Amino acid sequence: MFNTGSRGQIGTGTLLVFISVVLVAGATAGVVTNTAGFLQYQSDETSEHSTAEVSDRVEVAYSLGVVENDGSAAELEALELIIKPAPDATAIELANTTVQYRSPDGRTTLVSDSTGGTTEPTFSVEPLQGDAADGVLSDPSDRAKLTIPLDGETAVLNSPRRGEEVQLTLTTDSGASTRVQHTVPAVAPDDGAVKL
């Protein structure tokens, strides 16, 4: 009355299809899991890099123009910037920081004089407060003086005249930038320095 032979074959076929579906689903889940893990890693890397670009920057607390008096005229011989790390910054190595200097005469990029052996114009760094003696700003209380000589080393680095604008962009090794812009004030022969 019942034919038991064909029932077993249908059951075996169904079982094989079921196992195939489970294997394909498992492989797909593995690929999806690996892709999700990779995307999470990429997201973390991008997030860390973006955070560094935003937070690992310096802030300019104060700017001065150092006045040179050669007897006949007074002009700025250097710019001094008192810098500190931004509130969320990690260690900022000042030796790897660059300064783009822009004036009506043009623009140039300066590197730290601690790099040595460079043909590019340089700026100097002097630690003022905190643990900046090693050339690294890592604590919010750290302060350093960054000095840009206006000695005409290049045509761009001539002393700016009264009313001219000077723009400085300080870029740390993480790529974070801080831009300050100053208009040169009147300079008197007896001024030692002027606030910018």
C-alpha positions, 0 to 999 in steps of 0.5 A: 500500500505505501511505497517507502523507497521514494520517501527516503529519497525525497527526505535525503534530497531535502536534507542535502538542500537544507545543509547546503542552505545552512553552509551558504548562510554560514559563509555569508555570515562569516563574510558579513562579520569580517566586513563589519569588523573591517569597517569598524576598524576603518571607522576607528582609524578615521575617527582617531585621525580626524580627532588628532587633526582637530585637537592636536594643535597649538593655540597662540596665547599672545603675539609681539613684534620685536622692534629694531631701532637702527637710529634712523627708523624703527621696524619689526625685526622679529615676531614672537608668539607665545604658544600653548597646546589646545585643550584636548591636545596630546604631545605636540612636537614643536620640531615637526611644526611648520609655520606658513608666513604670508605678507604683502611681499608673498609667502613662505614656509618656515621650519624649526631651527632644531631640524638642522641642515635645512635650506628653508627659512627657520623659526626658533623655539624657547621653552617658557613654562611647564615641561616644554624644555624637551620641545614638546607641548603636552600639558595645558600649562606648557608654554613656549615662545616661537620666534620668527626673524624678519631679517630678509632671509628671503624677500618675503621675510622683510619687515612688514610696514605699518598697516600691513597684514601678516598671516601665520598658519602653524601646522603640527605634525598631525596636520592640525592648523592654527591661523592668526592674522595681525595688522602691524601697528605704528612703531616708535623708535623707543618701543622695545616691542609692540603687541600685535 
